[in-house]
Amino acid sequence: GDSVTQMEGPVTLSEEAFLTINCTYTATGYPSLFWYVQYPGEGLQLLLKATKADDKGSNKGFEATYRKETTSFHLEKGSVQVSDSAVYFCALRKRAAGNKLTFGGGTRVLVKP
Amino acid sequence: GAVVSQHPSRVICKSGTSVKIECRSLDFQATTMFWYRQFPKQSLMLMATSNEGSKATYEQGVEKDKFLINHASLTLSTLTVTSAHPEDSSFYICSAREDRADSPLHFGNGTRLTVT
């Protein structure tokens, strides 16, 4: 079945450092890809998405490019802030699967001042 | 923007009692809502898909009689944890999708259930 694999955390960074969180997927067909962020004690918020190959999603300084050839959707941010400390989830969704989201395991990011 | 309200945010109950969690779409209609469970430091596990006006679709391994889902209107789905036990303690999150093509999923803020 479909699956999403993302790097395990926690990832600890200093403020203004470069962040990369790797995400790869296994799926048939043409899924849409998402990054969600979960702040402590809260639900998930959509961070960015891409719906087809070579699309780049971006929001709040974060970017991810849908790479079909490598089945990847790595999340990057050039200069992180303490407020970026959260858990980040990579996910895929297919219409054929009833639009259900399949999540990766989540990566906890801690940014220190 | 679209908002999903989940209530309560925290609940503590005794073993054997039942707890109801509500999920409301505040400014859009949602024929379909999803219920997830999240264990500490783990990913979200889809429990069931809630369909307005019909029976919920449960994922494999999720007990239908224990986790009762009712989706009585286009803006409200409820999850009732029946005869709760300590192992049901978890973070439950609902999500809803607007009834239009390629609409994103909107998540509630989750409910922390603690069964003592």
Interface residues (C-beta under 8 A of the other chain):
Chain A: S32 F34 Y36 G41 E42 G43 L44 Q45 L46 K49 T51 F89 R93 G98 N99 K100 L101 F103 G104 G105 G106 R108
Chain B: V4 Q6 T32 F34 K41 Q42 S43 L44 L46 T49 T57 I93 S95 R97 D102 P104 L105 H106 F107 G108 N109 G110 R112
